[in-house]
Amino acid sequence: MKRFIVSSAIVIAVMAGACAATLPEGVTASTNIPEAVYPCVDGSSRATFRVHAPEANDVKVDICGKKYDMTRDADGYWMVTTDPLVVGFHYYFIVVDGVSVIDPSSEAFFGCGRMAGGIEIPESAEAAAYYTFNKDIPHGQVRECKYYSDIEKAERRCFVYTPAEYETSADKRFPVLYLQHGMGEDERGWHQQGMMANILDNQIVGGKCRPMIVVMDYGNCGYIFGSRQGETRDMFGASFTPILLNEIIPFIDKNFRTLSDRENRAMAGLSWGGHETFQTTLHNLDTFAYIGAFSGAIFLSDAIDKVYGGVFADADAFNSKVHTLFLGMGSEEGFGSDRLSKSLSDIGINNIYYESPGTHHEWLTWRRCLNEFLPLIFKK
């Protein structure tokens, strides 16, 4: 586990363009382990995979909802080039004689409820600038923190981003964003797949957002719903809210220089993390003033003015408490954030809707959503 965390620095460095080999099929993927030249990506966003499995009878690559048959050469190397893939980060697997495994040439990422390979299909340098490491600016730190949960009777872990100014302004306190991953992922996701530290560093130095602390904790939804026998949808991940309110927030306020009032506390999450964000914040507006759901898994079983304990019934009261309510999603995913935004606007609830052009239910959508959300919170 420690090796995996340390290796994320390698991924970030390579994303900046270091050590990329050029092959007939393209350029080495930034998400490869050191010295691995495959997989690689060409100028048409096609990925070429190469795996040595001399005793295998059938090998496939499983990526973006499609399985590609690989062809074996005389030395036992299997290879295939995909169709053009959507830009951004994608989990993938190698299927060897029916068994799905991680590509030994890829860094490992926790997603899909398991460890997975990952590949970055690059955007243009200009489009990717906001989440790309910039060697010429100050950088914050991402710290791995352990604490004990009396609720769970177990050790827990969170990752905490502190801005560069945290180290240089010893008496300054900072607002806090609690940022949640989605189903089948964990507290590593935003730091590694989401590139959140680069996004924060670049926005802060550009004066686009306030320096802030960002807390990424495990949302108790790291497996795929349905894996736990007898668990209902309402139960899935629901144990996270009391841990956040009663243990994580007090732990962060005790151990970091926070501004600990509701006016300086935000929560946002992607997919099921968006669901958890709504479940937590809308029942606790005395604790949070800024709310964001990125492709949020929001299920409304009643009229909009009756859900979440009727929090939307009095638009003026809600608008006076919640300074930013942000809803975002990819244009290709159809997750319903646009319809929810309209329903809220129709009853007078202030909200901001953002649509990421050309993206699906994937990390590039959520990087873009975070980039849009940050300037809207903790405004002086």
C-alpha positions as CSV (number, residue, x, y, z in Angstrom):
1,M,0.0,0.0,0.0
2,K,2.8,2.4,0.8
3,R,4.4,1.8,-2.5
4,F,1.2,2.6,-4.3
5,I,0.9,6.0,-2.5
6,V,4.5,7.0,-3.2
7,S,4.2,5.9,-6.8
8,S,1.5,8.5,-7.5
9,A,4.3,11.1,-7.6
10,I,5.7,9.2,-10.5
11,V,2.4,9.3,-12.3
12,I,2.2,13.1,-11.8
13,A,5.7,13.6,-13.0
14,V,5.2,11.6,-16.1
15,M,1.9,13.4,-16.8
16,A,4.1,16.5,-17.1
17,G,5.8,14.9,-20.1
18,A,8.9,13.2,-18.5
19,C,10.4,10.0,-19.8
20,A,7.7,9.2,-22.5
21,A,9.1,6.8,-25.1
22,T,8.0,7.2,-28.7
23,L,6.9,3.9,-30.4
24,P,5.5,3.1,-33.9
25,E,2.1,2.9,-32.2
26,G,2.4,6.2,-30.3
27,V,3.8,7.6,-27.0
28,T,4.2,5.7,-23.7
29,A,1.1,6.2,-21.5
30,S,1.8,8.5,-18.5
31,T,0.2,6.0,-16.2
32,N,2.7,3.2,-16.9
33,I,5.1,1.9,-14.3
34,P,8.7,3.1,-14.7
35,E,10.4,1.8,-17.8
36,A,7.3,0.2,-19.2
37,V,6.8,1.3,-22.8
38,Y,3.4,-0.2,-23.4
39,P,0.6,0.6,-23.3
40,C,1.0,3.6,-25.5
41,V,-1.3,6.2,-27.0
42,D,-1.3,7.6,-30.6
43,G,-2.4,10.9,-32.0
44,S,-5.9,9.6,-32.6
45,S,-6.4,8.6,-29.0
46,R,-6.1,4.9,-29.7
47,A,-4.3,2.8,-27.1
48,T,-2.0,-0.1,-28.0
49,F,-1.5,-2.8,-25.3
50,R,1.2,-5.4,-25.2
51,V,1.3,-8.3,-22.7
52,H,3.7,-11.2,-22.4
53,A,1.7,-14.4,-21.7
54,P,3.3,-17.2,-23.6
55,E,1.2,-20.0,-22.1
56,A,-2.2,-18.2,-22.5
57,N,-4.7,-19.3,-25.1
58,D,-6.8,-16.2,-25.2
59,V,-6.0,-12.6,-24.1
60,K,-8.2,-9.5,-24.2
61,V,-8.2,-5.9,-23.1
62,D,-11.3,-4.7,-21.3
63,I,-11.6,-0.9,-21.5
64,C,-14.4,1.6,-21.8
65,G,-17.1,-1.0,-22.0
66,K,-15.5,-3.0,-24.8
67,K,-13.3,-6.1,-24.9
68,Y,-10.6,-6.2,-27.6
69,D,-9.1,-9.5,-28.7
70,M,-5.3,-9.5,-28.6
71,T,-3.0,-11.2,-31.2
72,R,-0.1,-13.4,-30.1
73,D,3.3,-13.3,-31.8
74,A,6.0,-16.1,-31.9
75,D,7.6,-15.0,-28.7
76,G,4.4,-15.1,-26.6
77,Y,3.6,-11.3,-26.7
78,W,0.0,-10.4,-27.2
79,M,-0.9,-7.0,-28.7
80,V,-3.9,-5.0,-29.8
81,T,-4.8,-1.4,-30.7
82,T,-8.2,-0.1,-29.6
83,D,-10.6,2.2,-31.3
84,P,-10.2,5.9,-30.5
85,L,-10.9,6.4,-26.8
86,V,-12.5,9.4,-25.0
87,V,-9.8,11.7,-23.5
88,G,-9.2,11.4,-19.8
89,F,-8.5,8.7,-17.3
90,H,-9.9,5.2,-17.7
91,Y,-9.7,2.0,-15.7
92,Y,-9.0,-1.2,-17.7
93,F,-8.2,-4.9,-17.2
94,I,-6.4,-7.6,-19.1
95,V,-8.5,-10.8,-19.4
96,V,-6.3,-13.9,-19.6
97,D,-8.1,-17.1,-20.4
98,G,-11.2,-15.6,-18.8
99,V,-9.5,-14.2,-15.7
100,S,-9.5,-10.4,-15.3
101,V,-6.2,-9.1,-14.0
102,I,-4.2,-5.9,-13.7
103,D,-1.8,-5.1,-16.6
104,P,1.6,-5.6,-15.0
105,S,2.8,-2.5,-17.0
106,S,0.3,-0.2,-15.4
107,E,0.2,1.6,-12.1
108,A,-2.5,0.2,-9.9
109,F,-5.5,2.3,-9.0
110,F,-8.5,1.5,-6.8
111,G,-11.6,1.6,-8.9
112,C,-14.6,-0.6,-9.9
113,G,-14.5,-2.0,-6.4
114,R,-11.0,-3.5,-6.9
115,M,-7.4,-2.7,-7.9
116,A,-7.3,-1.9,-11.6
117,G,-5.0,-0.7,-14.3
118,G,-5.4,2.8,-15.5
119,I,-4.6,4.8,-18.6
120,E,-4.7,8.5,-19.3
121,I,-5.8,9.4,-22.8
122,P,-4.3,12.9,-23.0
123,E,-6.0,16.1,-23.9
124,S,-4.2,18.9,-25.6
125,A,-1.6,20.6,-23.3
126,E,-3.8,23.7,-23.2
127,A,-7.0,21.8,-22.2
128,A,-5.1,19.9,-19.5
129,A,-3.2,22.8,-18.1
130,Y,-5.5,23.2,-15.1
131,Y,-4.7,19.7,-13.8
132,T,-1.1,19.5,-15.0
133,F,1.8,19.8,-12.6
134,N,3.5,23.2,-13.0
135,K,7.1,23.2,-11.8
136,D,7.2,27.0,-11.6
137,I,4.6,27.5,-8.8
138,P,4.4,26.7,-5.1
139,H,2.8,23.4,-4.3
140,G,0.7,22.2,-1.4
141,Q,1.1,18.9,0.4
142,V,-1.2,15.8,0.5
143,R,-0.8,14.1,3.8
144,E,-1.9,10.6,4.8
145,C,-3.6,10.7,8.2
146,K,-4.7,7.8,10.4
147,Y,-7.3,8.1,13.2
148,Y,-9.4,5.7,15.3
149,S,-13.2,5.6,14.8
150,D,-15.1,4.9,18.0
151,I,-18.2,4.4,15.8
152,E,-16.6,1.7,13.7
153,K,-14.2,0.5,16.4
154,A,-11.5,0.5,13.7
155,E,-8.6,2.5,12.2
156,R,-9.5,4.8,9.4
157,R,-7.5,6.9,7.0
158,C,-7.9,10.2,5.2
159,F,-5.8,12.2,2.8
160,V,-5.5,15.9,3.6
161,Y,-4.4,18.6,1.1
162,T,-2.8,21.7,2.6
163,P,-2.0,24.7,0.4
164,A,1.6,26.0,0.0
165,E,0.7,28.9,2.2
166,Y,-0.1,26.6,5.1
167,E,3.6,26.1,5.6
168,T,4.6,29.7,5.2
169,S,1.9,31.5,7.2
170,A,2.1,29.7,10.5
171,D,-0.7,31.7,12.2
172,K,-3.2,31.6,9.3
173,R,-6.3,29.4,9.4
174,F,-8.0,28.0,6.3
175,P,-11.5,27.0,5.2
176,V,-12.1,23.3,4.6
177,L,-13.6,21.3,1.7
178,Y,-14.7,17.7,2.4
179,L,-14.3,16.0,-1.0
180,Q,-15.8,12.5,-1.6
181,H,-15.1,9.7,-4.1
182,G,-17.7,7.5,-5.8
183,M,-18.9,3.9,-5.6
184,G,-16.1,1.4,-5.9
185,E,-13.4,3.9,-5.2
186,D,-11.7,5.1,-2.0
187,E,-10.0,8.0,-0.4
188,R,-7.1,7.8,-2.8
189,G,-9.2,8.6,-5.9
190,W,-9.3,12.4,-5.8
191,H,-5.6,12.7,-5.2
192,Q,-4.5,10.2,-7.8
193,Q,-7.1,9.8,-10.5
194,G,-8.6,13.2,-9.9
195,M,-5.4,15.2,-9.8
196,M,-6.9,17.5,-7.2
197,A,-3.7,18.8,-5.8
198,N,-2.6,20.1,-9.2
199,I,-6.0,21.7,-9.7
200,L,-5.8,23.4,-6.3
201,D,-2.2,24.6,-6.7
202,N,-2.9,26.0,-10.2
203,Q,-6.1,27.8,-9.1
204,I,-4.6,29.2,-5.9
205,V,-1.6,30.7,-7.7
206,G,-3.8,32.1,-10.3
207,G,-6.0,33.8,-7.7
208,K,-9.1,31.8,-8.9
209,C,-9.9,30.3,-5.5
210,R,-9.0,30.8,-1.9
211,P,-6.3,28.7,-0.3
212,M,-8.1,25.9,1.5
213,I,-7.7,22.6,3.2
214,V,-9.2,19.6,1.3
215,V,-10.1,16.4,3.2
216,M,-10.6,13.1,1.3
217,D,-11.9,10.3,3.4
218,Y,-13.3,6.8,2.8
219,G,-17.1,7.1,2.1
220,N,-17.9,3.5,3.1
221,C,-18.9,2.8,-0.5
222,G,-15.7,1.3,-1.9
223,Y,-17.4,-1.9,-3.1
224,I,-20.1,-2.2,-5.8
225,F,-23.7,-1.9,-4.5
226,G,-25.2,-5.4,-4.3
227,S,-22.0,-7.0,-3.0
228,R,-23.2,-7.0,0.6
229,Q,-26.2,-9.3,1.2
230,G,-29.4,-7.7,2.4
231,E,-28.1,-4.1,2.0
232,T,-30.6,-1.7,0.5
233,R,-29.8,1.4,-1.5
234,D,-30.6,3.6,1.4
235,M,-28.1,1.7,3.6
236,F,-25.3,1.8,1.0
237,G,-22.7,4.3,2.3
238,A,-25.1,5.7,4.9
239,S,-22.8,4.9,7.8
240,F,-20.4,7.6,6.5
241,T,-22.5,10.6,7.6
242,P,-22.2,10.1,11.4
243,I,-18.5,9.4,11.1
244,L,-18.0,12.6,9.1
245,L,-20.0,14.7,11.5
246,N,-18.8,13.3,14.8
247,E,-15.3,12.1,14.1
248,I,-13.7,13.3,10.9
249,I,-14.6,17.0,11.2
250,P,-13.5,17.2,14.9
251,F,-10.3,15.3,14.0
252,I,-9.5,17.8,11.2
253,D,-10.4,20.8,13.4
254,K,-8.1,19.6,16.2
255,N,-5.1,18.7,14.0
256,F,-5.1,21.4,11.3
257,R,-5.5,25.2,11.4
258,T,-9.0,25.3,10.2
259,L,-11.7,28.0,10.2
260,S,-14.2,25.8,11.9
261,D,-17.6,27.6,11.4
262,R,-20.2,26.7,8.8
263,E,-19.3,29.7,6.6
264,N,-15.9,28.1,6.0
265,R,-17.0,24.5,5.5
266,A,-18.0,22.9,2.1
267,M,-18.7,19.4,1.0
268,A,-18.7,17.9,-2.5
269,G,-18.6,14.5,-4.1
270,L,-18.7,12.6,-7.3
271,S,-21.4,10.0,-8.2
272,W,-22.2,8.2,-4.9
273,G,-20.1,10.8,-3.2
274,G,-22.6,13.3,-4.5
275,H,-25.4,11.3,-3.0
276,E,-23.6,11.2,0.3
277,T,-23.0,15.0,0.1
278,F,-26.7,15.7,-0.3
279,Q,-27.6,13.2,2.4
280,T,-25.1,14.8,4.8
281,T,-25.3,18.5,4.1
282,L,-29.0,19.0,3.4
283,H,-29.8,17.5,6.8
284,N,-27.1,19.6,8.5
285,L,-27.2,23.1,7.1
286,D,-25.9,24.4,10.4
287,T,-22.6,22.7,9.5
288,F,-22.1,23.4,5.7
289,A,-22.6,26.5,3.6
290,Y,-21.4,25.2,0.3
291,I,-22.5,22.1,-1.5
292,G,-21.4,20.3,-4.7
293,A,-22.6,17.2,-6.5
294,F,-20.6,16.0,-9.6
295,S,-22.6,13.5,-11.5
296,G,-24.4,13.0,-8.2
297,A,-26.4,9.8,-7.7
298,I,-29.5,11.8,-6.5
299,F,-32.7,9.8,-6.2
300,L,-35.9,11.8,-5.4
301,S,-38.8,9.7,-4.3
302,D,-41.1,12.6,-3.6
303,A,-41.9,16.1,-4.8
304,I,-38.8,18.4,-4.8
305,D,-40.2,20.5,-1.9
306,K,-40.7,17.5,0.3
307,V,-37.4,15.6,-0.1
308,Y,-34.5,15.9,2.5
309,G,-36.9,16.8,5.3
310,G,-38.5,19.6,3.2
311,V,-35.2,21.6,3.1
312,F,-36.2,23.1,-0.3
313,A,-39.8,24.1,0.8
314,D,-38.7,27.6,1.8
315,A,-36.5,28.9,-1.0
316,D,-35.7,32.1,0.8
317,A,-34.5,30.3,3.9
318,F,-32.5,27.9,1.9
319,N,-30.9,30.5,-0.2
320,S,-29.9,32.5,2.8
321,K,-28.0,29.6,4.3
322,V,-26.5,27.9,1.3
323,H,-24.2,30.2,-0.6
324,T,-23.3,27.8,-3.4
325,L,-25.3,24.8,-4.6
326,F,-23.4,23.3,-7.6
327,L,-24.6,20.5,-9.9
328,G,-22.4,19.2,-12.7
329,M,-22.1,16.2,-15.0
330,G,-20.8,15.2,-18.4
331,S,-22.8,15.9,-21.5
332,E,-22.8,12.2,-22.5
333,E,-23.8,10.5,-19.3
334,G,-27.4,11.5,-18.7
335,F,-27.2,11.4,-14.9
336,G,-30.0,13.8,-14.4
337,S,-28.2,16.8,-12.9
338,D,-29.6,19.1,-15.5
339,R,-33.2,18.0,-14.7
340,L,-32.5,18.4,-11.0
341,S,-31.1,21.9,-11.5
342,K,-34.2,23.0,-13.5
343,S,-36.5,21.5,-10.8
344,L,-34.7,23.5,-8.1
345,S,-34.7,26.7,-10.2
346,D,-38.4,26.3,-10.8
347,I,-39.1,26.6,-7.1
348,G,-36.7,29.4,-6.5
349,I,-33.7,27.5,-5.2
350,N,-30.5,29.2,-6.3
351,N,-28.1,26.7,-8.0
352,I,-25.4,26.6,-10.6
353,Y,-25.4,23.9,-13.3
354,Y,-22.3,22.9,-15.2
355,E,-22.0,20.5,-18.1
356,S,-18.7,19.1,-19.1
357,P,-18.6,18.9,-22.9
358,G,-18.1,15.5,-24.5
359,T,-17.4,13.5,-21.4
360,H,-19.1,10.5,-19.7
361,H,-19.3,9.2,-16.1
362,E,-15.5,9.5,-15.7
363,W,-12.7,11.3,-14.0
364,L,-12.2,14.0,-16.6
365,T,-15.8,15.1,-16.0
366,W,-15.1,15.3,-12.3
367,R,-11.8,17.1,-12.7
368,R,-13.7,19.7,-14.7
369,C,-16.5,19.9,-12.2
370,L,-14.0,20.5,-9.3
371,N,-12.3,23.2,-11.4
372,E,-15.6,25.0,-11.9
373,F,-16.7,24.5,-8.3
374,L,-13.6,25.8,-6.4
375,P,-13.9,29.5,-7.5
376,L,-17.5,29.5,-6.2
377,I,-16.8,28.6,-2.6
378,F,-15.4,30.6,0.4
379,K,-15.7,33.8,-1.5
380,K,-14.9,36.8,0.7
